[in-house]
Amino acid sequence: MTAERINPGELSPPAGFSHAVVATGSRIVFLAGQTALDTDGKVVGDTLPEQFERALGNLLAALAAAGGTPSDLARVTVYATDVADYREHAGRLGRVWRDLAGRDYPAMAVVEVVRLWDEKALVELDGFAVLP
């Protein structure tokens, strides 16, 4: 995939996301929402950062199984049950993202939800990628 990340000067500087991503490739991979489930289907981690790390790892594992890499991500949506908690841990979450996915940020949004499918889940990530 070729990806052009666009961050216009007339918008506020992005931190941990890109304002727009123009992706060119031949395959689109739609990634289902991933929470902090382990291989037994149990939510692991008691804190948002712990669950975010596992959920992102799960999203990236699904992407890798489809033949993609983190730089192929064009769009990710983060669903959090507590945006204030997400904002409080933004620095740590950013480090987790960079450690697992690098600095080629997709277009992103964070949305607060009342709850997720699994009542113990604090965060869920979904998205799509464009592969060469």
Solvent accessible surface area in square Angstrom, and as a share of the most:
residue,aa,sasa,rsa
1,M,41,0.18
2,T,95,0.55
3,A,36,0.28
4,E,105,0.47
5,R,63,0.23
6,I,62,0.31
7,N,66,0.34
8,P,44,0.28
9,G,80,0.77
10,E,151,0.68
11,L,83,0.41
12,S,80,0.52
13,P,122,0.76
14,P,41,0.26
15,A,91,0.71
16,G,37,0.35
17,F,63,0.26
18,S,6,0.04
19,H,57,0.25
20,A,40,0.31
21,V,28,0.16
22,V,77,0.44
23,A,33,0.26
24,T,90,0.52
25,G,42,0.40
26,S,91,0.59
27,R,125,0.45
28,I,102,0.52
29,V,18,0.10
30,F,158,0.66
31,L,13,0.06
32,A,72,0.56
33,G,32,0.31
34,Q,44,0.20
35,T,14,0.08
36,A,0,0.00
37,L,68,0.34
38,D,37,0.19
39,T,137,0.80
40,D,117,0.61
41,G,43,0.41
42,K,132,0.56
43,V,26,0.15
44,V,49,0.28
45,G,30,0.29
46,D,133,0.69
47,T,60,0.35
48,L,5,0.03
49,P,1,0.01
50,E,76,0.34
51,Q,4,0.02
52,F,3,0.01
53,E,83,0.37
54,R,82,0.30
55,A,0,0.00
56,L,0,0.00
57,G,27,0.26
58,N,29,0.15
59,L,0,0.00
60,L,21,0.11
61,A,61,0.47
62,A,39,0.31
63,L,1,0.01
64,A,62,0.48
65,A,95,0.73
66,A,31,0.24
67,G,57,0.54
68,G,7,0.06
69,T,71,0.41
70,P,40,0.25
71,S,46,0.30
72,D,13,0.07
73,L,0,0.00
74,A,7,0.05
75,R,82,0.30
76,V,0,0.00
77,T,15,0.09
78,V,0,0.00
79,Y,59,0.22
80,A,0,0.00
81,T,38,0.22
82,D,67,0.34
83,V,39,0.23
84,A,72,0.56
85,D,40,0.21
86,Y,28,0.11
87,R,180,0.66
88,E,137,0.62
89,H,50,0.22
90,A,50,0.38
91,G,46,0.44
92,R,110,0.40
93,L,5,0.02
94,G,20,0.19
95,R,131,0.48
96,V,17,0.10
97,W,10,0.04
98,R,78,0.28
99,D,119,0.62
100,L,69,0.34
101,A,10,0.08
102,G,29,0.28
103,R,173,0.63
104,D,68,0.35
105,Y,32,0.12
106,P,0,0.00
107,A,17,0.13
108,M,36,0.16
109,A,34,0.26
110,V,60,0.35
111,V,63,0.36
112,E,100,0.45
113,V,37,0.21
114,V,148,0.85
115,R,123,0.45
116,L,17,0.08
117,W,238,0.84
118,D,45,0.24
119,E,138,0.62
120,K,151,0.64
121,A,2,0.02
122,L,56,0.28
123,V,0,0.00
124,E,35,0.16
125,L,0,0.00
126,D,37,0.19
127,G,10,0.09
128,F,67,0.28
129,A,0,0.00
130,V,12,0.07
131,L,3,0.01
132,P,104,0.65
